[in-house]
Amino acid sequence: MQFHLEGFRPGDPAIAVPAEHAPATDGLPAEVDVLVVGCGPAGLTLAAQLSQFPDITTRIVEQKTGRLVLGQADGIACRTMEMFHAFGFSERVLKEAYWVNETTFWEPDPDQPGTIVRGRRIIDTEDGLSEFPHVILNQARVHDFLLDVMRQSPTRLEPDYACRVVDLAVDRSNDHPVTVTIERGGDPVEVMTVRARHVVGCDGARSAVRRLMGRTLDGDSANRAWGVMDVLAVTDFPDIRLKSTIHSTDEGNLLVIPREGGHLVRLYVELDELDEGERIRSRDLTSDHLVAAAQRILHPYELAVHEIAWWSVYEIGQRLCDRFDDVPDDDRDGLLPHVFIAGDACHTHSPKAGQGMNVSMRDTFNLGWKLAAVLRGQSPPELLHTYSTERHAVAQELIDFDREFARMFSAPPRAAASDGDARGDGGQEPGDGVDPADFQRYFVKKGRFTAGTETHYAPSAITAAAPAQHLARGFVVGMRFHSAPVVRLADAKPVHLGHVVEADGRWRVIVFADDQDPTGPTSGIPTLCDFLAHDPLSPVLRATPAGSDPDAVIDVRAVFQQGHRELALDRMPPFLLPRKGRYGLQDYEKMFCPDPAADVFDLRDIDRGGCIVVVRPDQHVATVLALDDHAGLTAFFADVLLDAA
């Protein structure tokens, strides 16, 4: 973390200096750049990102009367933790959260079918997948952390509560084309009109924004009911502090999710199958029903529930919108999007795989930097088309996964088929149930998907086809930049390379040096630095506004092959020691060397001849280029960033 750049300032460095000309945040103005609807995880992620830009007028409204106190979602995937680090609060999450280190699978005891027995115990997340673990933390705490990011930002952004969107209209001939009518609760109710350049509906499965823009959630009808409760209980079940899936013979299935604090535990309890067209509310279920069902499933173990902190019942159904913006499919080339939807507003599914909050936040992490780049004049507005294209593909993959995961989780257990026995259990057809071992294998197979690290964006203007992928096989173009340990040259500090990609809207160019002395004439580093610093075709020069710091738009870092004690800092190219801020202070944090215990070149299969890895502001790899491919670097950014002049 860097601070004091504009002069010494005591106090908490996480609290930014208020912007001199930031728009007022008391009340809704008549015109805004971005209006975010909904203070759920998706909406707060977007607002937190946009709050860092004082030149963008952002407001977020919420129908509820105040902040969330007790949340529904709780699973935080490894990839989401990487994103939280970009916002600066991953350490707070790690301190409070339950860490999911192992998962156990319970199934009917073949010798006593009315009881359960542990079948398998596995590592929850494969080694080396991320520097962060899979954790469990109340959604309300995640909201608190994002609200803190907003409050401490240069704009000091706060939500406007008790605000309900009742109408929305788009007139693309207007500079602020989206007109939103809002009712603010009170006595009497206040009706307000806000005009926005862009509106983002993060207002849940019953989204008013989605309805007003004329889109629908389409998919499977609900046919399975589940209950969920957070309890303080006494039990002799040995895996109550491990994530556990439990399949019983006749009493249904249960998912155990330990919660933060050492005592609280979440139980997902399978309930009866619904009749066609039936809704769960017609069953008049109570928390006592959930407790009794959990006790039956856990037999022969005892479960005494002393307090229920929260409970609910829900229906499983997988639904998806055809697009996540307001552009009709047949007008994509002629119209630009101005209204977007994210999270549950455009995709819904079961909560048992822990994907809802994670995918929703990554929706708006994808959208936020794109809105900022367009509104600040850094990128062409066509960039906004990529949001729906990229995130719809991810949501479709999630729906497909969740449909199979929910089916296997809810199916009754059956014995594995033996050789020559197609039925496998002497009575049931294989389709009548699921072999617990098959479910366990599916869980392991999809581990990278549920961790969030398998997202792979297709080639586009911001994700190149990467003919030079062989130069950095561990940084797959279209996938997230997989961090690795390195040592910072200037101060010998061990750090993670991926942590330089913060949620600040900047592109990163990570230069992996060749094996020559980076200060000598045979190395490609001095030549590349000279090109970036002085050549008129340099994307850094083209995209950086006059008077801005040299890394304001494109942040260039270098990773050398030599150890940090083998290199002389004062002999490095000046471009890698840029002067910034009003005093022209030198930035000493642009250069890194391999960690002696884990060489990044070996970990990520990087060619020893060097290469260039371009990373998007949302931490996804945009392209891989040869170290001397200056023209390729220019060509890539020519389609992505506008000339600052």
PABA-759313 format. One record per residue (C-alpha): x, y, z. Coordinates in Angstrom, 2 decimals, padded with zeros to 5 digits. Layout:
<pts>
PT        X        Y        Z
PT        X        Y        Z
...
</pts>
This chain:
<pts>
PT        X        Y        Z
PT   000.00   000.00   000.00
PT   001.41   003.37  -001.01
PT   000.55   006.69   000.60
PT   002.11   010.11   001.37
PT   002.49   010.61  -002.41
PT   000.92   014.05  -002.30
PT   002.52   015.00   001.02
PT   002.71   013.61   004.55
PT  -000.68   012.80   006.06
PT  -001.15   011.17   009.48
PT  -003.96   008.80   010.36
PT  -005.46   005.76   008.67
PT  -004.04   005.54   005.13
PT  -007.10   003.53   003.99
PT  -009.21   006.67   004.34
PT  -008.66   008.64   001.15
PT  -008.40   012.40   001.05
PT  -011.84   013.77   000.14
PT  -011.95   014.91  -003.45
PT  -011.94   018.70  -003.78
PT  -014.66   018.74  -006.39
PT  -016.49   015.51  -005.60
PT  -020.26   015.77  -006.08
PT  -022.35   016.12  -002.92
PT  -023.69   012.87  -001.51
PT  -026.56   014.26   000.57
PT  -029.70   013.35  -001.33
PT  -030.26   012.27  -004.91
PT  -029.25   014.81  -007.55
PT  -031.33   015.40  -010.66
PT  -028.56   013.95  -012.87
PT  -026.00   011.22  -012.25
PT  -023.52   009.29  -014.33
PT  -024.38   005.90  -012.80
PT  -027.41   004.96  -010.73
PT  -027.00   001.59  -008.99
PT  -030.25   000.00  -007.85
PT  -029.90  -002.43  -004.97
PT  -027.53  -002.69  -002.00
PT  -026.87  -006.39  -002.30
PT  -023.39  -007.83  -002.97
PT  -023.48  -006.97  -006.69
PT  -024.65  -003.40  -006.15
PT  -022.19  -002.64  -003.37
PT  -019.28  -004.11  -005.34
PT  -020.11  -001.82  -008.24
PT  -020.62   001.23  -006.03
PT  -017.38   000.56  -004.15
PT  -015.44   000.46  -007.39
PT  -017.04   003.58  -008.88
PT  -016.69   005.50  -005.60
PT  -012.94   005.74  -006.26
PT  -013.52   008.14  -009.17
PT  -014.44   011.68  -008.08
PT  -015.11   012.67  -011.68
PT  -017.95   010.11  -011.91
PT  -021.23   010.96  -010.18
PT  -022.47   007.68  -008.70
PT  -025.49   007.00  -006.49
PT  -026.82   003.73  -005.08
PT  -030.42   003.32  -003.92
PT  -032.01   000.56  -001.87
PT  -035.65  -000.26  -001.20
PT  -034.96  -001.46   002.35
PT  -034.78   001.12   005.12
PT  -031.19   000.39   006.16
PT  -028.12  -001.78   005.85
PT  -028.32  -005.56   005.95
PT  -027.83  -006.90   009.47
PT  -028.16  -010.66   008.91
PT  -027.35  -012.01   005.48
PT  -028.41  -015.07   003.56
PT  -025.29  -015.96   001.55
PT  -022.09  -016.92   003.33
PT  -019.67  -018.77   001.04
PT  -016.71  -016.77  -000.29
PT  -014.74  -018.50  -003.04
PT  -010.98  -018.22  -003.53
PT  -011.41  -016.04  -006.62
PT  -013.69  -013.70  -004.69
PT  -011.04  -013.39  -001.98
PT  -008.58  -012.32  -004.68
PT  -011.08  -009.64  -005.67
PT  -011.52  -008.56  -002.04
PT  -007.77  -008.07  -001.82
PT  -008.00  -005.70  -004.78
PT  -010.47  -003.66  -002.70
PT  -008.18  -003.78   000.32
PT  -010.16  -005.79   002.88
PT  -009.17  -009.43   002.37
PT  -007.27  -009.45   005.68
PT  -010.43  -008.41   007.56
PT  -012.36  -011.27   005.97
PT  -009.61  -013.80   006.73
PT  -009.53  -012.74   010.37
PT  -013.27  -013.20   010.95
PT  -014.21  -016.01   008.61
PT  -014.37  -019.77   008.95
PT  -011.80  -021.37   006.65
PT  -013.07  -024.33   004.63
PT  -010.02  -026.58   004.64
PT  -011.61  -030.01   004.22
PT  -014.92  -031.47   003.09
PT  -016.41  -034.78   004.21
PT  -019.01  -036.95   002.48
PT  -021.45  -039.04   004.50
PT  -023.61  -041.79   003.08
PT  -025.84  -044.65   004.28
PT  -024.00  -047.30   006.24
PT  -024.17  -050.44   004.02
PT  -024.35  -052.61   007.15
PT  -026.98  -050.44   008.87
PT  -028.91  -048.55   006.13
PT  -030.86  -046.47   008.64
PT  -027.68  -044.78   009.80
PT  -024.93  -042.74   008.13
PT  -021.19  -043.24   007.88
PT  -018.35  -041.08   006.59
PT  -017.41  -042.19   003.10
PT  -014.61  -039.82   002.15
PT  -012.67  -036.80   003.40
PT  -010.91  -034.48   000.95
PT  -009.04  -031.20   000.79
PT  -011.67  -028.59  -000.09
PT  -009.49  -026.57  -002.48
PT  -006.58  -028.05  -004.39
PT  -003.12  -026.92  -003.38
PT  -001.74  -023.99  -005.34
PT  -005.09  -022.94  -006.83
PT  -004.98  -019.57  -005.08
PT  -003.05  -017.81  -002.36
PT  -006.41  -017.41  -000.59
PT  -008.63  -020.06   001.01
PT  -012.33  -020.75   000.56
PT  -014.02  -019.11   003.57
PT  -017.44  -018.69   005.17
PT  -018.66  -015.32   006.46
PT  -022.05  -013.72   006.93
PT  -023.08  -011.74   003.85
PT  -023.89  -008.74   006.07
PT  -020.22  -008.47   007.06
PT  -019.19  -008.47   003.41
PT  -021.65  -005.62   002.90
PT  -020.07  -003.78   005.85
PT  -016.61  -004.04   004.31
PT  -017.82  -002.76   000.94
PT  -019.69   000.09   002.65
PT  -016.44   001.00   004.42
PT  -014.65   001.14   001.04
PT  -017.34   003.54  -000.17
PT  -017.24   005.72   002.97
PT  -013.45   005.94   002.91
PT  -013.26   006.70  -000.83
PT  -012.56   010.16  -002.25
PT  -016.31   010.56  -002.90
PT  -017.49   009.40   000.56
PT  -020.35   007.55  -001.10
PT  -023.32   006.43   001.05
PT  -026.46   004.55  -000.04
PT  -029.87   006.20  -000.23
PT  -032.23   003.84   001.60
PT  -036.04   003.52   001.43
PT  -035.93   004.30  -002.30
PT  -038.05   002.18  -004.65
PT  -037.74   002.34  -008.44
PT  -041.23   002.55  -009.97
PT  -040.52   003.56  -013.57
PT  -037.68   003.67  -016.07
PT  -037.50   005.05  -019.61
PT  -034.65   005.33  -022.13
PT  -034.25   008.16  -024.65
PT  -030.93   007.66  -026.43
PT  -031.06   011.13  -027.96
PT  -030.43   012.60  -024.51
PT  -027.06   013.16  -022.83
PT  -028.51   011.42  -019.75
PT  -030.68   008.94  -021.62
PT  -032.19   006.97  -018.70
PT  -034.99   008.60  -016.70
PT  -035.79   006.83  -013.43
PT  -038.77   007.53  -011.21
PT  -038.15   006.76  -007.54
PT  -040.44   006.74  -004.52
PT  -038.73   007.53  -001.25
PT  -040.51   006.17   001.79
PT  -041.86   008.62   004.32
PT  -045.00   010.46   005.27
PT  -045.84   011.58   002.71
PT  -044.02   009.46   000.13
PT  -041.63   011.58  -001.95
PT  -041.55   011.01  -005.71
PT  -038.25   011.87  -007.39
PT  -036.95   011.78  -010.95
PT  -033.29   011.04  -011.65
PT  -031.69   011.15  -015.08
PT  -028.66   008.90  -015.55
PT  -026.14   008.05  -018.21
PT  -026.28   004.44  -017.01
PT  -028.49   002.44  -014.65
PT  -027.48  -000.93  -013.21
PT  -030.17  -003.13  -011.67
PT  -028.71  -005.19  -008.83
PT  -032.12  -005.54  -007.20
PT  -032.51  -009.29  -006.93
PT  -034.62  -012.01  -008.48
PT  -037.73  -009.80  -008.42
PT  -035.81  -006.99  -010.09
PT  -037.84  -003.90  -010.95
PT  -035.12  -002.77  -013.35
PT  -035.28  -006.06  -015.25
PT  -039.07  -005.85  -015.49
PT  -039.05  -002.21  -016.60
PT  -036.44  -002.89  -019.30
PT  -038.63  -005.70  -020.62
PT  -036.44  -008.72  -019.88
PT  -037.50  -011.93  -018.18
PT  -035.89  -014.75  -016.23
PT  -036.51  -017.98  -018.12
PT  -035.75  -021.55  -017.11
PT  -036.83  -024.49  -015.00
PT  -039.77  -024.29  -012.64
PT  -039.07  -025.08  -009.00
PT  -039.71  -028.71  -008.04
PT  -037.61  -029.18  -004.94
PT  -037.87  -027.44  -001.58
PT  -035.05  -026.85   000.85
PT  -034.74  -025.21   004.23
PT  -031.76  -023.40   005.67
PT  -031.02  -022.35   009.23
PT  -028.12  -020.92   011.21
PT  -028.12  -022.61   014.60
PT  -026.31  -022.86   017.90
PT  -026.52  -026.54   018.72
PT  -025.02  -029.36   020.74
PT  -024.32  -032.57   018.80
PT  -022.17  -035.67   018.80
PT  -021.87  -035.58   015.00
PT  -018.06  -035.60   014.63
PT  -017.82  -033.39   011.53
PT  -019.95  -030.50   012.73
PT  -016.93  -028.17   012.24
PT  -016.19  -029.46   008.74
PT  -018.11  -028.76   005.57
PT  -020.09  -031.98   005.14
PT  -022.57  -033.42   002.67
PT  -024.87  -036.06   004.09
PT  -027.02  -038.47   002.08
PT  -029.39  -040.63   004.14
PT  -031.28  -043.68   002.96
PT  -034.85  -042.48   003.37
PT  -034.84  -039.18   005.25
PT  -033.32  -036.87   002.65
PT  -030.07  -034.98   002.46
PT  -028.24  -032.36   004.48
PT  -025.38  -029.92   003.91
PT  -023.39  -028.76   006.95
PT  -021.57  -025.43   006.65
PT  -019.65  -024.33   009.77
PT  -019.87  -020.60   010.33
PT  -017.51  -017.99   011.72
PT  -017.04  -017.68   015.47
PT  -016.42  -021.32   016.32
PT  -019.98  -022.26   017.32
PT  -022.55  -021.24   014.72
PT  -023.36  -023.74   011.97
PT  -025.55  -023.51   008.87
PT  -027.69  -026.50   007.90
PT  -029.23  -026.86   004.45
PT  -032.06  -029.37   004.89
PT  -033.78  -031.18   002.04
PT  -037.58  -031.01   002.26
PT  -040.31  -032.70   000.26
PT  -040.60  -032.58  -003.49
PT  -043.10  -029.99  -004.71
PT  -046.09  -030.79  -006.88
PT  -046.21  -029.20  -010.31
PT  -047.01  -025.50  -009.91
PT  -046.82  -025.68  -006.11
PT  -044.94  -023.00  -004.13
PT  -043.16  -023.66  -000.87
PT  -045.14  -021.01   001.01
PT  -048.27  -023.20   000.71
PT  -046.67  -025.83   002.97
PT  -046.80  -023.54   006.04
PT  -043.45  -024.86   007.23
PT  -041.86  -023.74   010.50
PT  -038.33  -023.88   011.87
PT  -039.42  -026.89   013.93
PT  -039.95  -028.80   010.68
PT  -036.35  -028.05   009.65
PT  -034.91  -029.10   013.00
PT  -036.85  -032.38   012.99
PT  -035.75  -033.19   009.44
PT  -032.09  -032.48   010.28
PT  -032.33  -034.73   013.33
PT  -033.72  -037.60   011.24
PT  -031.04  -037.25   008.55
PT  -028.22  -037.22   011.13
PT  -029.33  -040.46   012.80
PT  -027.75  -042.11   014.80
PT  -026.16  -038.83   015.90
PT  -027.98  -036.43   018.21
PT  -028.67  -032.77   017.42
PT  -030.02  -030.43   020.12
PT  -030.74  -026.97   018.68
PT  -030.69  -024.26   021.37
PT  -031.00  -021.13   019.21
PT  -031.87  -020.36   015.61
PT  -030.23  -017.11   014.47
PT  -031.92  -017.16   011.07
PT  -033.92  -019.58   008.94
PT  -035.75  -019.69   005.65
PT  -037.25  -022.07   003.10
PT  -036.77  -021.79  -000.63
PT  -037.34  -023.49  -003.95
PT  -034.66  -024.61  -006.38
PT  -034.96  -023.34  -009.92
PT  -032.40  -022.33  -012.52
PT  -033.34  -019.23  -014.52
PT  -031.42  -016.92  -016.84
PT  -032.01  -013.75  -018.87
PT  -031.13  -013.82  -022.55
PT  -029.09  -010.60  -022.23
PT  -027.80  -008.51  -019.36
PT  -028.32  -005.08  -020.96
PT  -031.04  -003.12  -022.78
PT  -029.74  -003.59  -026.33
PT  -031.94  -005.81  -028.53
PT  -030.04  -008.63  -030.21
PT  -030.81  -007.30  -033.67
PT  -029.55  -003.78  -032.84
PT  -026.27  -004.66  -031.17
PT  -024.21  -002.91  -033.84
PT  -026.38   000.19  -033.86
PT  -027.21   000.86  -030.20
PT  -025.10   001.25  -027.08
PT  -026.23  -000.17  -023.73
PT  -027.37   002.20  -021.00
PT  -029.26  -000.12  -018.65
PT  -027.67  -003.26  -017.19
PT  -028.69  -006.00  -014.77
PT  -026.41  -008.08  -012.57
PT  -026.52  -010.85  -010.01
PT  -029.85  -012.43  -009.13
PT  -031.57  -009.91  -011.37
PT  -030.33  -011.89  -014.38
PT  -029.51  -015.40  -013.10
PT  -030.89  -017.51  -010.25
PT  -029.97  -020.98  -009.03
PT  -029.68  -023.08  -005.89
PT  -027.47  -021.78  -003.05
PT  -025.85  -025.08  -002.02
PT  -022.76  -024.72  -004.20
PT  -022.09  -021.28  -002.73
PT  -021.99  -019.47  -006.06
PT  -024.74  -016.84  -005.87
PT  -023.00  -014.05  -003.99
PT  -019.66  -014.84  -005.61
PT  -020.82  -014.78  -009.22
PT  -022.98  -011.70  -008.57
PT  -020.05  -009.70  -007.22
PT  -017.88  -010.78  -010.11
PT  -020.60  -009.60  -012.51
PT  -020.21  -006.03  -011.34
PT  -016.45  -006.30  -010.88
PT  -016.47  -006.99  -014.62
PT  -018.80  -004.06  -015.34
PT  -017.43  -001.42  -012.98
PT  -014.09  -000.72  -014.62
PT  -015.73  -000.67  -018.05
PT  -018.25   001.97  -017.00
PT  -015.44   004.01  -015.45
PT  -013.25   003.75  -018.57
PT  -016.08   004.87  -020.86
PT  -017.36   007.67  -018.62
PT  -013.83   009.03  -018.13
PT  -013.18   009.03  -021.86
PT  -010.44   006.41  -021.69
PT  -012.18   003.72  -023.78
PT  -014.72   003.71  -026.60
PT  -018.35   003.14  -025.50
PT  -018.49  -000.11  -027.50
PT  -016.49  -001.60  -024.62
PT  -019.78  -001.86  -022.71
PT  -021.06  -004.53  -025.09
PT  -018.52  -006.96  -023.62
PT  -020.25  -007.03  -020.22
PT  -023.33  -008.95  -021.32
PT  -021.34  -011.17  -023.68
PT  -018.77  -012.20  -021.07
PT  -021.01  -012.55  -018.04
PT  -023.91  -014.27  -019.82
PT  -021.53  -017.07  -020.84
PT  -020.39  -017.42  -017.21
PT  -023.98  -017.46  -015.96
PT  -024.97  -020.12  -018.49
PT  -022.10  -022.30  -017.32
PT  -023.21  -021.74  -013.73
PT  -026.81  -022.71  -014.54
PT  -025.64  -025.90  -016.27
PT  -023.40  -026.80  -013.33
PT  -026.02  -026.00  -010.72
PT  -028.70  -028.04  -012.45
PT  -026.50  -031.14  -012.33
PT  -025.15  -030.41  -008.83
PT  -028.64  -029.88  -007.41
PT  -029.90  -033.04  -009.13
PT  -027.10  -035.17  -007.73
PT  -027.36  -033.64  -004.27
PT  -031.12  -034.21  -004.06
PT  -031.16  -037.68  -005.62
PT  -031.53  -040.66  -003.27
PT  -028.31  -042.62  -002.76
PT  -027.88  -045.93  -004.48
PT  -025.17  -048.58  -004.43
PT  -022.46  -048.43  -007.06
PT  -022.99  -050.68  -010.06
PT  -020.86  -053.80  -009.95
PT  -019.25  -055.33  -013.03
PT  -021.94  -056.92  -015.17
PT  -024.78  -055.43  -013.11
PT  -026.26  -052.46  -014.96
PT  -028.83  -051.87  -012.24
PT  -026.17  -051.80  -009.55
PT  -028.43  -052.29  -006.52
PT  -030.57  -055.25  -007.34
PT  -033.73  -053.19  -007.72
PT  -033.29  -049.57  -008.73
PT  -032.47  -048.44  -012.21
PT  -029.25  -046.37  -012.30
PT  -031.33  -043.30  -013.07
PT  -033.34  -043.70  -009.84
PT  -030.55  -042.38  -007.66
PT  -026.92  -041.33  -007.45
PT  -023.97  -043.37  -006.33
PT  -022.42  -041.28  -003.50
PT  -018.99  -041.93  -005.01
PT  -020.17  -040.36  -008.29
PT  -021.33  -037.27  -006.41
PT  -017.97  -037.03  -004.65
PT  -016.11  -037.32  -007.95
PT  -018.29  -034.60  -009.48
PT  -017.61  -032.35  -006.49
PT  -013.85  -032.78  -006.90
PT  -014.01  -032.39  -010.70
PT  -015.83  -029.07  -010.38
PT  -013.59  -027.78  -007.61
PT  -011.94  -025.15  -009.78
PT  -015.30  -023.97  -011.06
PT  -016.74  -023.53  -007.56
PT  -013.52  -021.81  -006.49
PT  -014.20  -019.26  -009.23
PT  -010.88  -019.77  -010.98
PT  -012.21  -021.48  -014.13
PT  -013.86  -018.41  -015.68
PT  -012.44  -018.11  -019.18
PT  -013.51  -015.14  -021.28
PT  -013.67  -015.68  -025.03
PT  -011.52  -013.65  -027.49
PT  -012.72  -010.08  -027.99
PT  -011.32  -006.57  -028.26
PT  -010.19  -006.82  -024.62
PT  -009.15  -010.48  -024.65
PT  -006.82  -011.34  -027.52
PT  -006.50  -014.71  -029.21
PT  -002.92  -014.87  -027.84
PT  -000.65  -016.43  -030.48
PT   002.16  -016.14  -027.93
PT   000.40  -018.10  -025.18
PT   003.26  -020.61  -025.21
PT   005.51  -017.96  -023.66
PT   003.48  -017.95  -020.43
PT   001.39  -021.11  -020.23
PT   000.47  -020.45  -016.59
PT  -001.18  -017.13  -017.45
PT  -004.00  -018.31  -019.68
PT  -005.46  -015.52  -021.78
PT  -009.05  -014.89  -020.73
PT  -008.58  -016.38  -017.24
PT  -007.70  -014.57  -014.05
PT  -004.05  -013.64  -013.50
PT  -002.86  -016.46  -011.23
PT  -000.72  -014.77  -008.61
PT   002.64  -016.10  -007.47
PT   005.16  -015.12  -004.78
PT   007.98  -012.76  -005.73
PT   010.48  -010.54  -003.92
PT   010.35  -006.78  -004.42
PT   013.72  -005.54  -005.63
PT   013.96  -002.24  -003.76
PT   013.22  -003.48  -000.23
PT   013.55  -007.31  -000.45
PT   009.95  -007.70   000.71
PT   008.23  -011.00  -000.18
PT   004.93  -010.12  -001.88
PT   002.38  -011.65  -004.22
PT   002.65  -010.45  -007.80
PT  -001.09  -010.55  -008.43
PT  -001.71  -008.12  -005.61
PT  -000.49  -005.23  -007.73
PT  -003.80  -005.45  -009.64
PT  -005.97  -003.29  -007.43
PT  -009.58  -002.22  -008.02
PT  -008.60   001.17  -009.42
PT  -009.50   000.82  -013.10
PT  -005.91   000.66  -014.35
PT  -004.48  -001.81  -016.85
PT  -001.34  -003.71  -015.86
PT   001.52  -004.67  -018.12
PT   003.67  -007.29  -016.39
PT   007.01  -007.64  -018.16
PT   008.86  -010.89  -017.53
PT   012.49  -010.22  -018.37
PT   014.82  -012.44  -020.37
PT   017.76  -014.13  -018.66
PT   020.24  -011.38  -019.58
PT   021.43  -008.62  -017.26
PT   018.43  -006.22  -017.41
PT   020.80  -003.26  -017.40
PT   022.97  -004.59  -020.24
PT   022.75  -004.07  -024.01
PT   021.69  -007.66  -024.79
PT   018.56  -007.56  -022.65
PT   015.16  -006.69  -024.10
PT   014.23  -004.69  -020.99
PT   016.07  -001.40  -021.75
PT   014.73  -001.43  -025.32
PT   011.14  -002.01  -024.19
PT   011.37   000.65  -021.49
PT   012.78   003.15  -023.97
PT   009.89   002.39  -026.36
PT   007.27   002.82  -023.64
PT   008.83   006.01  -022.33
PT   009.63   007.83  -025.57
PT   008.17   006.33  -028.74
PT   005.09   008.15  -030.12
PT   003.48   004.72  -030.65
PT   003.84   003.86  -026.96
PT   000.41   002.99  -025.53
PT   001.51   004.49  -022.22
PT   002.22   007.87  -023.83
PT  -000.90   007.74  -025.99
PT  -003.33   006.89  -023.19
PT  -001.95   008.97  -020.31
PT  -003.52   012.45  -019.96
PT  -001.16   015.40  -019.76
PT  -000.16   016.19  -016.20
PT  -001.09   012.74  -014.88
PT   001.28   010.29  -013.26
PT   002.93   008.05  -015.89
PT   001.10   004.98  -014.54
PT  -002.34   006.61  -014.23
PT  -003.84   004.46  -017.00
PT  -001.30   001.68  -017.68
PT   000.80   000.43  -014.77
PT   003.98  -001.33  -016.00
PT   005.83  -003.76  -013.72
PT   008.91  -005.89  -014.37
PT   009.91  -009.31  -013.04
PT   013.56  -010.27  -013.44
PT   015.16  -013.70  -013.38
PT   018.07  -012.73  -011.16
PT   017.90  -012.71  -007.36
PT   017.24  -009.36  -005.69
PT   020.79  -009.19  -004.31
PT   022.29  -009.63  -007.78
PT   020.80  -006.46  -009.27
PT   021.61  -002.78  -008.74
PT   018.49  -000.68  -008.31
PT   020.18   002.55  -009.38
PT   021.14   001.07  -012.76
PT   017.58   000.16  -013.73
PT   015.80   002.02  -016.55
PT   014.26   005.28  -015.26
PT   010.91   004.18  -016.70
PT   010.73   001.53  -013.96
PT   011.49   004.15  -011.30
PT   008.87   006.74  -012.31
PT   008.49   010.07  -010.57
PT   004.98   010.82  -009.36
PT   002.86   013.23  -007.37
PT   003.37   016.92  -006.72
PT   006.88   016.37  -005.36
PT   008.00   014.02  -008.11
PT   008.61   011.24  -005.60
PT   010.14   008.06  -006.97
PT   008.08   004.86  -007.11
PT   010.30   002.00  -005.94
PT   007.66  -000.74  -006.23
PT   007.68  -001.54  -009.95
PT   010.35  -004.26  -009.99
PT   010.43  -007.81  -008.62
PT   012.67  -010.86  -008.51
PT   011.92  -014.57  -008.05
PT   011.16  -015.91  -004.61
PT   014.03  -018.34  -003.83
PT   011.54  -020.95  -002.61
PT   009.17  -020.71  -005.58
PT   010.45  -019.19  -008.83
PT   007.55  -017.54  -010.64
PT   009.08  -018.45  -014.01
PT   008.85  -022.13  -013.11
PT   005.52  -021.91  -011.26
PT   003.74  -020.27  -014.20
PT   005.75  -021.93  -017.00
PT   007.17  -018.67  -018.35
PT   009.66  -018.83  -021.20
PT   013.16  -017.87  -020.10
PT   013.40  -015.64  -023.14
PT   010.87  -013.35  -021.48
PT   007.42  -012.09  -022.45
PT   004.78  -009.44  -021.81
PT   001.53  -010.24  -019.98
PT  -001.24  -007.65  -020.20
PT  -003.78  -007.78  -017.37
PT  -007.23  -006.19  -017.44
PT  -008.45  -004.01  -014.54
PT  -010.60  -006.95  -013.35
PT  -007.49  -009.16  -012.99
PT  -008.10  -011.25  -016.13
PT  -005.26  -011.83  -018.60
PT  -005.87  -009.85  -021.79
PT  -002.96  -011.03  -023.95
PT   000.52  -012.53  -023.93
PT   003.18  -011.05  -026.23
PT   006.83  -011.62  -027.00
PT   009.20  -009.35  -025.13
PT   010.16  -007.50  -028.30
PT   006.62  -007.31  -029.78
PT   006.26  -003.56  -029.35
PT   003.97  -003.36  -032.37
PT   001.67  -006.00  -030.90
PT   001.43  -004.05  -027.66
PT   000.57  -000.89  -029.56
PT  -002.03  -002.68  -031.67
PT  -003.76  -004.26  -028.69
PT  -004.18  -001.02  -026.77
PT  -005.18   000.89  -029.90
PT  -008.50  -001.02  -029.82
PT  -008.94  -000.69  -026.06
PT  -007.83   002.79  -025.03
PT  -008.50   006.13  -026.71
PT  -005.78   008.67  -027.38
PT  -005.68   010.94  -024.33
PT  -005.22   013.95  -026.59
</pts>
